Amino acid sequence: MAWRSAVIGPILVALVNIFLIIRHTRSEERKGRLELLNSSTVGRQSALTSALLTTFGANILMGLIITLSLIGLGLPWEGSLAMGFSMTLFGCLFAAIASLAAQLTENSSDVRYITVAVLIAFFLLRIVGWDNGEVAWLSWLSPLGWVHYLRAFAGEEWWVLGLFIVFTVYMLFWTYKLSSIRDVGNGFLPQRTGPARASSTLGSVIGLAWRIHRKMLFFWIITFILMGVILGYNAQTMTNIFNNNPLFMSILSHMGNGAEPLDSYMTLMLLLFGQVFAIYGILAALKLRSEEVKKHSEFLLTNAVNRTRWVFSNLFFALIGPAMLLVIFILSYSSIYGIYSGMNQDLSRLLSAVLIYLPAIWVMVGVAVALFGFAPRLTSLTWVVLGFFSIINFLADFLDISQWIINISPFTHVPNLLLGDSVGFDPVLMIVVASVLISMGLIGFKRRDIT
């Protein structure tokens, strides 16, 4: 549906642009390749410019495909063009934001944290200002709100596209200005020096894995707390909006007849965030490849640590971390909703409704591990797979897609427990699939060379 695409679609587009820019700027700089390139006759800004042109070109191609696909589905060309433009310009904007962040810090992971934090801030502004009375103006502070206010398929407001262009040009101005005055390999934000002595926890494999994953885990804990707080704060208001909006009532009627408005609201949010929940698990699993590229795993595995122990010490966070985050998310949501509404919800029902997403998340972790084991240079395809599953969920509402294609996505098989769906056998099957993928990845990793 267009409303779902306008929420989750830009988020996925932003993530793709963030990773592309990091890959072609800061990662190349950390490996020393950019310094070698700059020592030749090319200009100082050539690497940055080529990275931006490549990413912008990918965004234009994506927007063209979206536009032509929607027109091919028989949708109005004006709305199709608006949707394609919005995704293209949103992607270009986040490419500019990521390139600016790459000038500020010398670490690729820090660039990722900064840009994802900006994306989360935009998302929270969008949620808080989502037709929420006196604070609806907050949506205008978020590019995600601009995607909505462009009003694709609902009387397009073409002038909103100018906001994307102005903001992108502003980001690019500061990107090139900072790039022209900083030294190669350095950033403007100071880097914290490490301790003189290693912590005692580094004496074990799981302790080392904790050290590697803790920063990202804390970041996502804060993110999920904020998401829960915002959704809990807005729950009553959004439920009233749904009741007064024929479009949303039509959507909710398809989701479950006779369901309580609050249950429908929470189910709708879980549907929107289904793929977002998987992002942490994928990132945690891909730490395996990150450590391999940095040559850290090579030094570690030449000692007494075997490959199986090393893999599972990292997979512990990829498999258990999402469960922890989902519980924190629901506790935050339930607590804030209870405080502001004075009403309590059945916490066990909420926990069941959100934890049922774990098997689908584990399937995505399995995809990442399988690629790591057999095709380590192609681990980025995990994001393509996640995007493909998201597209399936979006287009399923537009087209009469064959059921077997829809069933490819593990998120299709997640039951809506708050609407009365039964658990069934699907979650068990997804756990089996995830286990097989992880086992395959481990076998592949044990048989291949460290690259």
N, C-alpha and C positions, 0 to 999 in steps of 0.2 A: 504494500500500500504506500501511497505517496507520503503519508504522514510518518510512517515508520522509516522510509528511506531518508526523509529529511532529518531524522534524528541520528540513526546509526550509520547511514551511508557516509556523511561527512567525517564521522569519527574514524572509520576505517580508512578513508582517503587520507586523513591527516596522519595516521600512523604509518601508512605506506610512504608518504612524503618525508616524514621524519627519518625513517630508516634509510631511505635513498640518499638523503642529504648527508647523514652521518657517514654512510658507506663511502661516499665520493669526496668528502672533505676531511673531517677530523680523523677518520680511520686511516686514510691514505697518508695524512700528515704524521700520525703516530708511528706508522711503519717506515717513515723516512723517504718514501717515494716522492712525496711532494717537494721536499727539499732538493732532491736530485733533479726533478723536473724544472724547478725554478732556477737552477744553476745554468740552464741552457738559455736559448734566445727567446723563450716564451715570456710573456708579460707576467707581472706579479699576480694579477687578478685572473689569469687565464684558467686556472684550475677551478676557482670558485665560479667563474662565469660558465664554464663547460658543465659543471655539476648542476647549476641552476637551469641552464638551457635543456639539459637532458631530462631533468625532473619536470620542467614546464612542458616539454614536448610530450612526456608520458601523460601529464594531466590533460593536455589538449586532446590526445588520442582517446583517453578514457571518456572525456566529455562527449566527443564525437560518437563513440560507440553507444553511450547511454542515450544520446539524443536519437540516433537512428534506430536503436532497439525499441525505444518507447513509441516512436512514430510507426515502426513496423508492427507494433501491437495494436495499432488503430487509435492511439491516443492523440489529442490535439497537438499540432506541431508547435504552437506557442508554449504550452506547458512543457512539452518535451525539450524544447530549446532552453527554457528557463532552468529545468532540472539539470541539463547537461552543463550549462554555463555555471550554475551554482557549485556543482561538484568540481569543475575545473578551477574556478577562481578560489574556492576554499582550499583545494590542494596546493595551488600556487602560493596562497597566503601562508600556509604552514611550512612550505618549503623555505619561504623567506624568514619565518620565525626561527626555524631550525638552523638556517645558515647564520643568523645573528647569534644564536646561542653557541654555535661552534666557534665564534670569535671570542666569546666570553670565558670559556673554560677549555683546558687542554685535554680533558678526559672525555672519551666518547660516551661513557655511561652517564656522566654529569650532563652532557648535552641532552641525552635521552630523558633524564629526570626533569630538566628544566622545561623542555618542550611538552612533555606529557603533563607536567604540572600546569602549564598554561592551558592546555586542552581541557584538563579537568576543571580549571577555574571558569573557562568559557561554558563548559557544560553545566556547572552549578548555577551560573548566572542565568542560563537558559531555563533551567528547571525552576528556580525561584521566581523568575519573571514570567512564567508560562501562564499568561492571562490571569495573573494573580492580583487583580485589583490595583491598589495604590503602587505596588512595586513592579508592575508589568514593564515599566520603562527599563528595568535591568536587562531585559532581553536584548535591548538595543546596544548594550555594551558587549554583547557576545556575537561573533560571526555565526555561531549556530542559530542565533536569533535572526540574523540577516537572511539565512537560508529559508527560514519560516516566513519572514516578512516579504520575501520575493514573491510568495503566493503562486507557486507553480500550479497550474491547472485550476486556479481559483481567482482569476483576474490579475494577471502578472503586474507587479510593480517594478519595471525595468530599472528605475533609477537606483534601486538598492545595489545593483551590481557595481555602481560607482564606489560604494563603501569598501568593497573588497579591493578594488584597484588602488584606491588612495592609501589604504592601510598597507597593502603589499609594497607599494612604491616607497612608503615611509620606512618600512622594515629594511628594504633593500638599500636605501640611502645610508642607514646606520651600519648595515653589514659591510658595505664597501668602504665606508669611512674608517671603521675599526680595523678591517682587514689591511688597509693601506699603512697602518701605523704600528701594528703588532709584529713581533718576531715569529718566525716559523717555529711551530712546536709549542709556543706559549699561548696563554690566555690572559685575560684581564682580571679574572677573579683569582685571588690567592689560593694556592693549594696547601692543604694541611699536611704537615710533615708527620711521618709515622713515628711510633714509639721506639725508644732505644732498644727495648727488649720485647720479644714475642710473648704473647699471652700463653698461659699454660694450656688453654683450650686448643691451641694449634697443634698439640701433640697427638691428636686423633684426627681421623679422616672426617668424621661428622663435625668435629670442632672447626676444621678448615672450611667445610661446606657452609657451616653457620656464618663464619666470617665473610664468605663470598656472597651469601644470599641475604644477610640481615638488613643491609641498607635498602635493598629493593623491597624486602618484605615489610619493613617499617613504613616505607613510602606508600605501599598499597594498603596497609592497615589504615593509615590516615585517610587515604582516598575512600575506602569503603565505609569508614566511620562518617565521613562527610556526606557520602551518598545516602547512607541510612538516615542521617539527621535531616537532610533536605527533603527526602521523600516522606519521612514521618511528619515533618512540619507542614508539608503541603498536602498531606493525605486528605484531610477533611475538605479543604478548598477544592482540590482536584476532583474529588468525588461529586461535589456540588456542580462543578463545571460539566462533568460527564453527564449528570442527570439533566442538565439544561441544554445539552448539545446533541442534536439529532444524529450527527455524524458519528460521534463516539458511542451513542446508545446503539446505533446500528452495528458498530464494531463489537461492542460488548455482547450484543444479542447473539452474534455468531460464535463468541467465545464460550458462552454458557448460559442457557436459559434458566432464569430463576435465581441466579447467583446474587449474592449481596454486592452492592456497589463497591464497598471497600475491598472485597475479595477480587472483584473484577479489576479494580485499579491496581492492586498489587500484582495480579497475574499479568496485566498489561506491562507493568514496569519490568517484571522478570523476563517477559518476551523481548522487550527492548534491550535488556542488559545481558541476554543469554550469551552472546558472543563476547561481550566485554568481560564476563566472568572468566572466560578461557584465556584471556590475554596474559594474566599473571602466570598461569601454569605453563604456557608456551615459553614465556620469557625465562622462567626458572629452568625449564628443560634445556633451553638453548644456551644456558650457562656452560653446559658441557662443551659445546663447540667453541664458545668464547675462550674458555680456559685452554683449549687445545690450540687455538690460533695464537694465543699469547705465549705458548710454549710452557705454560705452568704445569700442565698435565704431564708433559714429557719428562720433566725433572721428577715429578712425584711418582710416576709409574716405573721409573728405573730403580726405585728402592723397593721396600717390602710391600708396598700397597699394590694389590692386584686390581685389575680393571673392573671387575664386578663390584667390589666394595666401593671403588671411587664413583662409579655410575650411580649406584643406589644411594650413596650418601647425598648426592645432589638431587636425585629423583625424590627423596624424602620430602624435600621442600616443594617440588613440582606437584606432588600428589596430595600431601597433607596440607600444604599452604593454602590452596584454594578452599578447602573445607573450613580452615580457620577464618579466612576472610569472609566467607559466606555467613558463618555464625556471627561474626562481629557486625556484619552488615545488618542482619535481621535484628540483633539485640539493639543496635543503634536506632533502627527504624521503629521498633516496638516501644522502646523507652520514650523517645521523643513524641511519638503519637499519643502514648498514654498521658504524658505530661500536659500536652496542649489540648487534648480532647476530653480528658477525664475519663476515658473509656479504655478498658483493657482488651487485648486480643489473645486468642489461644496461641501461646508461644510455640507449643509443640506442632501445631498445624503450620505455622509460618516456617519453622525450621525444616519440617518435612518438605514443604513446597520449594524451598531454595536448595536444600541439600540434594534433592533429586536431580539437580543439574550436574552433580559431580561425575557420574559416569560419562556424560557427553564431554565434559572438560578433560577427563582422563583419556578419552579417545584422541583428542587434539594433542595431549602430551605424548601419547603413543605415536602419533604421526611424526612429531618432532624427533623423538628418539629413534624411530625407524630410519628417518632420513639421516640422522647423525651417524647411525651405524653403517649404512650402506652407501650413502651419497652425501658425505659431510659438507661438500662445497655447495650443496643445494638445500641446506637446512632452511634458507629463507623462503623456500616454497611452502613452508608451514603456514605462512601468512597468506599466501595465495589460496591454499586450501581453506583456511578460515574465511577468507573473502568469498570464495566460491560457495561455501555453505550459507553465508549470509545472503548472497545473491539469490540462491535457491529459495530461501525463506521469503525474500522480497517478491520475486517474480511469481511465486506460488499464488499470490493474491491477485495478480494481473492475468495470468494465463491458465489455461487448462493443461498444466504440465502433467506428464505421466507420473503416476504414483511412485514408480520405481526410482525416478530421478529425485523426487522429493525425499524419498527414504534414504538417499545417500547421506544426507546431513544427519549427524547424531542428534542435533537439537530438535529435529522433527519428532523424535521418539521420546522427548521429555514430557511426561504427563503434567497437566495443569491440576495439581491436587486441590488447590483452593476452589476449583470449579467442579469438583466431584469426580475427576478422572481417577481410575484405578491405576495402581502401580504397574501391574502386568509383568510380562517377561522381558520387555525391552531394556530396562536398566541392567538386568543381569547379562543380557546379550552384549550390551555396550561394554560392560566390565570385561567380558571375555575377549572382545575385540581389542580393547586397550591393552590387556595382558599379552595377547599375541603380538601386537605391534611393538610393545616394549621388549618382549623376549627376542623378537627378530632383530631389533636395534642392538640389543646387547650381544647377540651372536655375531652380527656384522661387525661391531666394534672390536670384539675379541679376535676376529680373524684378519682385520685390516691393519695397516701401518698407521702410526700417528702422523698426521699431516699438518 
